[in-house]
Amino acid sequence: MKEPTLLCEASSLGVPSIFPITGGILEFFPKNYQLGFEQFNYFDLRSKIKELIFNKNNSQLGQENKEYINEYLDRNNLILKFKEMTNL
């Protein structure tokens, strides 16, 4: 499954992403991220595409993604989470 990797790369570059809400993909985005769509709901997908096209705050949304993913995948945060999971 390549989607999380590609979405993380887009976020790290400050690019907003549209994606189906499935599995754990949402955890790679800030809370209340507005461009995820219901999987297989193509009307919802179309509305997200329109939202992206007509939204004047795309650069702000991209910056929020960038900040979130950089913190989420921060080396020290990942080590801390791993230690918590393994009780080290």
Jmol script that loads the backbone (N, CA, C; Angstrom):
load data "model"
ATOM      1  N   MET A   1       0.854  -1.183   0.000  1.00  0.00           N
ATOM      2  CA  MET A   1       0.000   0.000   0.000  1.00  0.00           C
ATOM      3  C   MET A   1       0.889   1.232   0.000  1.00  0.00           C
ATOM      4  N   LYS A   2       0.817   2.033  -1.023  1.00  0.00           N
ATOM      5  CA  LYS A   2       1.673   3.201  -1.187  1.00  0.00           C
ATOM      6  C   LYS A   2       1.012   4.493  -0.736  1.00  0.00           C
ATOM      7  N   GLU A   3      -0.300   4.503  -0.534  1.00  0.00           N
ATOM      8  CA  GLU A   3      -1.003   5.746  -0.281  1.00  0.00           C
ATOM      9  C   GLU A   3      -0.438   6.540   0.887  1.00  0.00           C
ATOM     10  N   PRO A   4      -0.256   5.955   2.072  1.00  0.00           N
ATOM     11  CA  PRO A   4       0.264   6.781   3.161  1.00  0.00           C
ATOM     12  C   PRO A   4       1.623   7.401   2.837  1.00  0.00           C
ATOM     13  N   THR A   5       2.491   6.666   2.140  1.00  0.00           N
ATOM     14  CA  THR A   5       3.796   7.217   1.796  1.00  0.00           C
ATOM     15  C   THR A   5       3.638   8.416   0.877  1.00  0.00           C
ATOM     16  N   LEU A   6       2.848   8.288  -0.162  1.00  0.00           N
ATOM     17  CA  LEU A   6       2.644   9.394  -1.093  1.00  0.00           C
ATOM     18  C   LEU A   6       1.966  10.574  -0.415  1.00  0.00           C
ATOM     19  N   LEU A   7       0.993  10.305   0.433  1.00  0.00           N
ATOM     20  CA  LEU A   7       0.305  11.380   1.135  1.00  0.00           C
ATOM     21  C   LEU A   7       1.244  12.080   2.114  1.00  0.00           C
ATOM     22  N   CYS A   8       2.092  11.315   2.790  1.00  0.00           N
ATOM     23  CA  CYS A   8       3.066  11.914   3.708  1.00  0.00           C
ATOM     24  C   CYS A   8       4.068  12.778   2.945  1.00  0.00           C
ATOM     25  N   GLU A   9       4.488  12.312   1.778  1.00  0.00           N
ATOM     26  CA  GLU A   9       5.408  13.096   0.959  1.00  0.00           C
ATOM     27  C   GLU A   9       4.753  14.396   0.516  1.00  0.00           C
ATOM     28  N   ALA A  10       3.504  14.331   0.096  1.00  0.00           N
ATOM     29  CA  ALA A  10       2.789  15.547  -0.309  1.00  0.00           C
ATOM     30  C   ALA A  10       2.693  16.508   0.869  1.00  0.00           C
ATOM     31  N   SER A  11       2.317  15.985   2.031  1.00  0.00           N
ATOM     32  CA  SER A  11       2.203  16.839   3.212  1.00  0.00           C
ATOM     33  C   SER A  11       3.542  17.463   3.580  1.00  0.00           C
ATOM     34  N   SER A  12       4.612  16.700   3.489  1.00  0.00           N
ATOM     35  CA  SER A  12       5.925  17.236   3.847  1.00  0.00           C
ATOM     36  C   SER A  12       6.349  18.356   2.898  1.00  0.00           C
ATOM     37  N   LEU A  13       5.743  18.405   1.714  1.00  0.00           N
ATOM     38  CA  LEU A  13       6.011  19.482   0.759  1.00  0.00           C
ATOM     39  C   LEU A  13       4.973  20.602   0.844  1.00  0.00           C
ATOM     40  N   GLY A  14       4.010  20.446   1.758  1.00  0.00           N
ATOM     41  CA  GLY A  14       2.981  21.468   1.928  1.00  0.00           C
ATOM     42  C   GLY A  14       1.891  21.413   0.882  1.00  0.00           C
ATOM     43  N   VAL A  15       1.677  20.233   0.313  1.00  0.00           N
ATOM     44  CA  VAL A  15       0.661  20.065  -0.725  1.00  0.00           C
ATOM     45  C   VAL A  15      -0.578  19.421  -0.114  1.00  0.00           C
ATOM     46  N   PRO A  16      -1.754  20.062  -0.215  1.00  0.00           N
ATOM     47  CA  PRO A  16      -2.976  19.438   0.289  1.00  0.00           C
ATOM     48  C   PRO A  16      -3.296  18.165  -0.497  1.00  0.00           C
ATOM     49  N   SER A  17      -3.901  17.195   0.153  1.00  0.00           N
ATOM     50  CA  SER A  17      -4.229  15.918  -0.481  1.00  0.00           C
ATOM     51  C   SER A  17      -5.710  15.614  -0.340  1.00  0.00           C
ATOM     52  N   ILE A  18      -6.253  14.998  -1.379  1.00  0.00           N
ATOM     53  CA  ILE A  18      -7.602  14.451  -1.340  1.00  0.00           C
ATOM     54  C   ILE A  18      -7.440  12.937  -1.320  1.00  0.00           C
ATOM     55  N   PHE A  19      -8.128  12.274  -0.403  1.00  0.00           N
ATOM     56  CA  PHE A  19      -7.967  10.829  -0.264  1.00  0.00           C
ATOM     57  C   PHE A  19      -9.222  10.215   0.314  1.00  0.00           C
ATOM     58  N   PRO A  20      -9.452   8.922   0.055  1.00  0.00           N
ATOM     59  CA  PRO A  20     -10.599   8.243   0.662  1.00  0.00           C
ATOM     60  C   PRO A  20     -10.312   7.958   2.137  1.00  0.00           C
ATOM     61  N   ILE A  21     -11.317   8.131   2.950  1.00  0.00           N
ATOM     62  CA  ILE A  21     -11.172   7.846   4.372  1.00  0.00           C
ATOM     63  C   ILE A  21     -11.308   6.341   4.546  1.00  0.00           C
ATOM     64  N   THR A  22     -10.185   5.687   4.705  1.00  0.00           N
ATOM     65  CA  THR A  22     -10.141   4.236   4.840  1.00  0.00           C
ATOM     66  C   THR A  22      -8.920   3.869   5.659  1.00  0.00           C
ATOM     67  N   GLY A  23      -9.005   2.770   6.355  1.00  0.00           N
ATOM     68  CA  GLY A  23      -7.864   2.334   7.157  1.00  0.00           C
ATOM     69  C   GLY A  23      -7.430   3.410   8.132  1.00  0.00           C
ATOM     70  N   GLY A  24      -6.138   3.576   8.269  1.00  0.00           N
ATOM     71  CA  GLY A  24      -5.594   4.542   9.222  1.00  0.00           C
ATOM     72  C   GLY A  24      -5.046   5.799   8.576  1.00  0.00           C
ATOM     73  N   ILE A  25      -5.465   6.088   7.353  1.00  0.00           N
ATOM     74  CA  ILE A  25      -4.908   7.235   6.638  1.00  0.00           C
ATOM     75  C   ILE A  25      -5.142   8.545   7.393  1.00  0.00           C
ATOM     76  N   LEU A  26      -6.292   8.702   8.010  1.00  0.00           N
ATOM     77  CA  LEU A  26      -6.606   9.960   8.690  1.00  0.00           C
ATOM     78  C   LEU A  26      -5.603  10.314   9.786  1.00  0.00           C
ATOM     79  N   GLU A  27      -4.954   9.318  10.362  1.00  0.00           N
ATOM     80  CA  GLU A  27      -4.025   9.624  11.442  1.00  0.00           C
ATOM     81  C   GLU A  27      -2.799  10.391  10.954  1.00  0.00           C
ATOM     82  N   PHE A  28      -2.587  10.447   9.644  1.00  0.00           N
ATOM     83  CA  PHE A  28      -1.466  11.181   9.074  1.00  0.00           C
ATOM     84  C   PHE A  28      -1.820  12.630   8.761  1.00  0.00           C
ATOM     85  N   PHE A  29      -3.018  13.055   9.164  1.00  0.00           N
ATOM     86  CA  PHE A  29      -3.486  14.411   8.883  1.00  0.00           C
ATOM     87  C   PHE A  29      -4.011  15.061  10.154  1.00  0.00           C
ATOM     88  N   PRO A  30      -4.001  16.402  10.184  1.00  0.00           N
ATOM     89  CA  PRO A  30      -4.526  17.100  11.365  1.00  0.00           C
ATOM     90  C   PRO A  30      -5.995  16.740  11.611  1.00  0.00           C
ATOM     91  N   LYS A  31      -6.418  16.883  12.854  1.00  0.00           N
ATOM     92  CA  LYS A  31      -7.827  16.637  13.192  1.00  0.00           C
ATOM     93  C   LYS A  31      -8.716  17.530  12.334  1.00  0.00           C
ATOM     94  N   ASN A  32      -9.872  17.025  11.994  1.00  0.00           N
ATOM     95  CA  ASN A  32     -10.862  17.751  11.204  1.00  0.00           C
ATOM     96  C   ASN A  32     -10.359  18.124   9.809  1.00  0.00           C
ATOM     97  N   TYR A  33      -9.445  17.320   9.271  1.00  0.00           N
ATOM     98  CA  TYR A  33      -8.959  17.581   7.914  1.00  0.00           C
ATOM     99  C   TYR A  33     -10.133  17.506   6.958  1.00  0.00           C
ATOM    100  N   GLN A  34     -10.259  18.483   6.086  1.00  0.00           N
ATOM    101  CA  GLN A  34     -11.489  18.649   5.310  1.00  0.00           C
ATOM    102  C   GLN A  34     -11.494  18.021   3.921  1.00  0.00           C
ATOM    103  N   LEU A  35     -10.382  17.452   3.460  1.00  0.00           N
ATOM    104  CA  LEU A  35     -10.363  16.941   2.092  1.00  0.00           C
ATOM    105  C   LEU A  35     -10.401  15.414   1.996  1.00  0.00           C
ATOM    106  N   GLY A  36     -10.638  14.736   3.097  1.00  0.00           N
ATOM    107  CA  GLY A  36     -10.867  13.297   3.027  1.00  0.00           C
ATOM    108  C   GLY A  36     -12.307  13.048   2.595  1.00  0.00           C
ATOM    109  N   PHE A  37     -12.525  12.035   1.765  1.00  0.00           N
ATOM    110  CA  PHE A  37     -13.887  11.752   1.305  1.00  0.00           C
ATOM    111  C   PHE A  37     -14.269  10.314   1.641  1.00  0.00           C
ATOM    112  N   GLU A  38     -15.559  10.086   1.732  1.00  0.00           N
ATOM    113  CA  GLU A  38     -16.081   8.747   2.010  1.00  0.00           C
ATOM    114  C   GLU A  38     -15.710   7.827   0.851  1.00  0.00           C
ATOM    115  N   GLN A  39     -15.060   6.727   1.174  1.00  0.00           N
ATOM    116  CA  GLN A  39     -14.600   5.795   0.140  1.00  0.00           C
ATOM    117  C   GLN A  39     -15.767   5.336  -0.733  1.00  0.00           C
ATOM    118  N   PHE A  40     -15.545   5.333  -2.035  1.00  0.00           N
ATOM    119  CA  PHE A  40     -16.506   4.931  -3.061  1.00  0.00           C
ATOM    120  C   PHE A  40     -17.679   5.895  -3.220  1.00  0.00           C
ATOM    121  N   ASN A  41     -17.661   7.015  -2.508  1.00  0.00           N
ATOM    122  CA  ASN A  41     -18.707   8.029  -2.660  1.00  0.00           C
ATOM    123  C   ASN A  41     -18.163   9.100  -3.605  1.00  0.00           C
ATOM    124  N   TYR A  42     -18.468   8.958  -4.880  1.00  0.00           N
ATOM    125  CA  TYR A  42     -17.883   9.829  -5.888  1.00  0.00           C
ATOM    126  C   TYR A  42     -18.505  11.218  -5.902  1.00  0.00           C
ATOM    127  N   PHE A  43     -19.681  11.365  -5.343  1.00  0.00           N
ATOM    128  CA  PHE A  43     -20.246  12.701  -5.159  1.00  0.00           C
ATOM    129  C   PHE A  43     -19.443  13.454  -4.098  1.00  0.00           C
ATOM    130  N   ASP A  44     -19.089  12.748  -3.039  1.00  0.00           N
ATOM    131  CA  ASP A  44     -18.257  13.348  -1.995  1.00  0.00           C
ATOM    132  C   ASP A  44     -16.876  13.704  -2.559  1.00  0.00           C
ATOM    133  N   LEU A  45     -16.314  12.812  -3.358  1.00  0.00           N
ATOM    134  CA  LEU A  45     -15.024  13.090  -3.998  1.00  0.00           C
ATOM    135  C   LEU A  45     -15.120  14.340  -4.864  1.00  0.00           C
ATOM    136  N   ARG A  46     -16.174  14.415  -5.655  1.00  0.00           N
ATOM    137  CA  ARG A  46     -16.344  15.589  -6.521  1.00  0.00           C
ATOM    138  C   ARG A  46     -16.432  16.869  -5.687  1.00  0.00           C
ATOM    139  N   SER A  47     -17.131  16.818  -4.562  1.00  0.00           N
ATOM    140  CA  SER A  47     -17.248  18.017  -3.724  1.00  0.00           C
ATOM    141  C   SER A  47     -15.886  18.398  -3.129  1.00  0.00           C
ATOM    142  N   LYS A  48     -15.060  17.411  -2.806  1.00  0.00           N
ATOM    143  CA  LYS A  48     -13.723  17.708  -2.270  1.00  0.00           C
ATOM    144  C   LYS A  48     -12.824  18.308  -3.349  1.00  0.00           C
ATOM    145  N   ILE A  49     -12.957  17.832  -4.572  1.00  0.00           N
ATOM    146  CA  ILE A  49     -12.183  18.399  -5.679  1.00  0.00           C
ATOM    147  C   ILE A  49     -12.594  19.851  -5.907  1.00  0.00           C
ATOM    148  N   LYS A  50     -13.895  20.106  -5.909  1.00  0.00           N
ATOM    149  CA  LYS A  50     -14.373  21.484  -6.060  1.00  0.00           C
ATOM    150  C   LYS A  50     -13.874  22.359  -4.917  1.00  0.00           C
ATOM    151  N   GLU A  51     -13.924  21.814  -3.709  1.00  0.00           N
ATOM    152  CA  GLU A  51     -13.456  22.564  -2.548  1.00  0.00           C
ATOM    153  C   GLU A  51     -11.984  22.941  -2.714  1.00  0.00           C
ATOM    154  N   LEU A  52     -11.194  22.009  -3.202  1.00  0.00           N
ATOM    155  CA  LEU A  52      -9.777  22.276  -3.416  1.00  0.00           C
ATOM    156  C   LEU A  52      -9.575  23.320  -4.513  1.00  0.00           C
ATOM    157  N   ILE A  53     -10.344  23.237  -5.569  1.00  0.00           N
ATOM    158  CA  ILE A  53     -10.205  24.179  -6.685  1.00  0.00           C
ATOM    159  C   ILE A  53     -10.583  25.597  -6.260  1.00  0.00           C
ATOM    160  N   PHE A  54     -11.672  25.726  -5.522  1.00  0.00           N
ATOM    161  CA  PHE A  54     -12.196  27.056  -5.206  1.00  0.00           C
ATOM    162  C   PHE A  54     -11.742  27.601  -3.857  1.00  0.00           C
ATOM    163  N   ASN A  55     -11.022  26.811  -3.084  1.00  0.00           N
ATOM    164  CA  ASN A  55     -10.555  27.244  -1.771  1.00  0.00           C
ATOM    165  C   ASN A  55      -9.368  28.185  -1.926  1.00  0.00           C
ATOM    166  N   LYS A  56      -9.452  29.330  -1.328  1.00  0.00           N
ATOM    167  CA  LYS A  56      -8.364  30.311  -1.402  1.00  0.00           C
ATOM    168  C   LYS A  56      -7.307  30.051  -0.323  1.00  0.00           C
ATOM    169  N   ASN A  57      -7.571  29.106   0.582  1.00  0.00           N
ATOM    170  CA  ASN A  57      -6.658  28.843   1.693  1.00  0.00           C
ATOM    171  C   ASN A  57      -5.853  27.562   1.498  1.00  0.00           C
ATOM    172  N   ASN A  58      -5.635  27.150   0.257  1.00  0.00           N
ATOM    173  CA  ASN A  58      -4.903  25.909   0.018  1.00  0.00           C
ATOM    174  C   ASN A  58      -3.487  25.959   0.563  1.00  0.00           C
ATOM    175  N   SER A  59      -2.840  27.115   0.454  1.00  0.00           N
ATOM    176  CA  SER A  59      -1.469  27.197   0.963  1.00  0.00           C
ATOM    177  C   SER A  59      -1.460  27.066   2.484  1.00  0.00           C
ATOM    178  N   GLN A  60      -2.470  27.608   3.142  1.00  0.00           N
ATOM    179  CA  GLN A  60      -2.567  27.462   4.600  1.00  0.00           C
ATOM    180  C   GLN A  60      -2.837  26.007   4.969  1.00  0.00           C
ATOM    181  N   LEU A  61      -3.730  25.361   4.241  1.00  0.00           N
ATOM    182  CA  LEU A  61      -4.034  23.950   4.482  1.00  0.00           C
ATOM    183  C   LEU A  61      -2.786  23.103   4.275  1.00  0.00           C
ATOM    184  N   GLY A  62      -2.049  23.376   3.206  1.00  0.00           N
ATOM    185  CA  GLY A  62      -0.804  22.665   2.943  1.00  0.00           C
ATOM    186  C   GLY A  62       0.220  22.885   4.048  1.00  0.00           C
ATOM    187  N   GLN A  63       0.312  24.111   4.554  1.00  0.00           N
ATOM    188  CA  GLN A  63       1.254  24.414   5.636  1.00  0.00           C
ATOM    189  C   GLN A  63       0.866  23.671   6.909  1.00  0.00           C
ATOM    190  N   GLU A  64      -0.431  23.601   7.205  1.00  0.00           N
ATOM    191  CA  GLU A  64      -0.898  22.854   8.384  1.00  0.00           C
ATOM    192  C   GLU A  64      -0.534  21.381   8.247  1.00  0.00           C
ATOM    193  N   ASN A  65      -0.712  20.820   7.046  1.00  0.00           N
ATOM    194  CA  ASN A  65      -0.329  19.427   6.808  1.00  0.00           C
ATOM    195  C   ASN A  65       1.166  19.238   7.037  1.00  0.00           C
ATOM    196  N   LYS A  66       1.955  20.157   6.516  1.00  0.00           N
ATOM    197  CA  LYS A  66       3.410  20.078   6.640  1.00  0.00           C
ATOM    198  C   LYS A  66       3.842  20.091   8.102  1.00  0.00           C
ATOM    199  N   GLU A  67       3.295  21.016   8.864  1.00  0.00           N
ATOM    200  CA  GLU A  67       3.641  21.099  10.284  1.00  0.00           C
ATOM    201  C   GLU A  67       3.218  19.836  11.017  1.00  0.00           C
ATOM    202  N   TYR A  68       2.016  19.354  10.715  1.00  0.00           N
ATOM    203  CA  TYR A  68       1.507  18.159  11.390  1.00  0.00           C
ATOM    204  C   TYR A  68       2.367  16.931  11.086  1.00  0.00           C
ATOM    205  N   ILE A  69       2.659  16.698   9.810  1.00  0.00           N
ATOM    206  CA  ILE A  69       3.402  15.480   9.450  1.00  0.00           C
ATOM    207  C   ILE A  69       4.836  15.553   9.955  1.00  0.00           C
ATOM    208  N   ASN A  70       5.421  16.750   9.954  1.00  0.00           N
ATOM    209  CA  ASN A  70       6.783  16.878  10.471  1.00  0.00           C
ATOM    210  C   ASN A  70       6.837  16.568  11.962  1.00  0.00           C
ATOM    211  N   GLU A  71       5.820  16.992  12.686  1.00  0.00           N
ATOM    212  CA  GLU A  71       5.769  16.668  14.116  1.00  0.00           C
ATOM    213  C   GLU A  71       5.427  15.188  14.323  1.00  0.00           C
ATOM    214  N   TYR A  72       4.470  14.685  13.556  1.00  0.00           N
ATOM    215  CA  TYR A  72       4.014  13.297  13.691  1.00  0.00           C
ATOM    216  C   TYR A  72       5.145  12.303  13.419  1.00  0.00           C
ATOM    217  N   LEU A  73       5.967  12.601  12.420  1.00  0.00           N
ATOM    218  CA  LEU A  73       7.053  11.701  12.036  1.00  0.00           C
ATOM    219  C   LEU A  73       8.413  12.137  12.588  1.00  0.00           C
ATOM    220  N   ASP A  74       8.389  13.071  13.523  1.00  0.00           N
ATOM    221  CA  ASP A  74       9.630  13.518  14.142  1.00  0.00           C
ATOM    222  C   ASP A  74      10.334  12.338  14.808  1.00  0.00           C
ATOM    223  N   ARG A  75      11.617  12.228  14.593  1.00  0.00           N
ATOM    224  CA  ARG A  75      12.406  11.104  15.102  1.00  0.00           C
ATOM    225  C   ARG A  75      12.230  10.921  16.604  1.00  0.00           C
ATOM    226  N   ASN A  76      12.331  12.000  17.353  1.00  0.00           N
ATOM    227  CA  ASN A  76      12.221  11.904  18.809  1.00  0.00           C
ATOM    228  C   ASN A  76      10.819  11.470  19.242  1.00  0.00           C
ATOM    229  N   ASN A  77       9.795  11.963  18.557  1.00  0.00           N
ATOM    230  CA  ASN A  77       8.426  11.543  18.869  1.00  0.00           C
ATOM    231  C   ASN A  77       8.231  10.056  18.583  1.00  0.00           C
ATOM    232  N   LEU A  78       8.780   9.595  17.464  1.00  0.00           N
ATOM    233  CA  LEU A  78       8.642   8.175  17.121  1.00  0.00           C
ATOM    234  C   LEU A  78       9.364   7.283  18.139  1.00  0.00           C
ATOM    235  N   ILE A  79      10.541   7.705  18.557  1.00  0.00           N
ATOM    236  CA  ILE A  79      11.282   6.928  19.579  1.00  0.00           C
ATOM    237  C   ILE A  79      10.490   6.883  20.868  1.00  0.00           C
ATOM    238  N   LEU A  80       9.951   8.023  21.278  1.00  0.00           N
ATOM    239  CA  LEU A  80       9.157   8.078  22.510  1.00  0.00           C
ATOM    240  C   LEU A  80       7.931   7.163  22.409  1.00  0.00           C
ATOM    241  N   LYS A  81       7.223   7.210  21.290  1.00  0.00           N
ATOM    242  CA  LYS A  81       6.045   6.344  21.108  1.00  0.00           C
ATOM    243  C   LYS A  81       6.436   4.866  21.138  1.00  0.00           C
ATOM    244  N   PHE A  82       7.561   4.544  20.511  1.00  0.00           N
ATOM    245  CA  PHE A  82       8.028   3.158  20.507  1.00  0.00           C
ATOM    246  C   PHE A  82       8.346   2.705  21.929  1.00  0.00           C
ATOM    247  N   LYS A  83       9.017   3.549  22.684  1.00  0.00           N
ATOM    248  CA  LYS A  83       9.344   3.205  24.078  1.00  0.00           C
ATOM    249  C   LYS A  83       8.087   3.017  24.903  1.00  0.00           C
ATOM    250  N   GLU A  84       7.086   3.873  24.672  1.00  0.00           N
ATOM    251  CA  GLU A  84       5.824   3.736  25.402  1.00  0.00           C
ATOM    252  C   GLU A  84       5.134   2.411  25.056  1.00  0.00           C
ATOM    253  N   MET A  85       5.155   2.039  23.776  1.00  0.00           N
ATOM    254  CA  MET A  85       4.496   0.801  23.364  1.00  0.00           C
ATOM    255  C   MET A  85       5.221  -0.431  23.906  1.00  0.00           C
ATOM    256  N   THR A  86       6.526  -0.342  24.044  1.00  0.00           N
ATOM    257  CA  THR A  86       7.293  -1.494  24.483  1.00  0.00           C
ATOM    258  C   THR A  86       7.650  -1.452  25.968  1.00  0.00           C
ATOM    259  N   ASN A  87       7.144  -0.422  26.640  1.00  0.00           N
ATOM    260  CA  ASN A  87       7.395  -0.246  28.089  1.00  0.00           C
ATOM    261  C   ASN A  87       8.882  -0.197  28.413  1.00  0.00           C
ATOM    262  N   LEU A  88       9.671   0.466  27.573  1.00  0.00           N
ATOM    263  CA  LEU A  88      11.111   0.600  27.825  1.00  0.00           C
ATOM    264  C   LEU A  88      11.392   1.836  28.643  1.00  0.00           C
TER     265      LEU A  88
END
end "model"
wireframe off; spacefill off
backbone 0.3
color backbone group
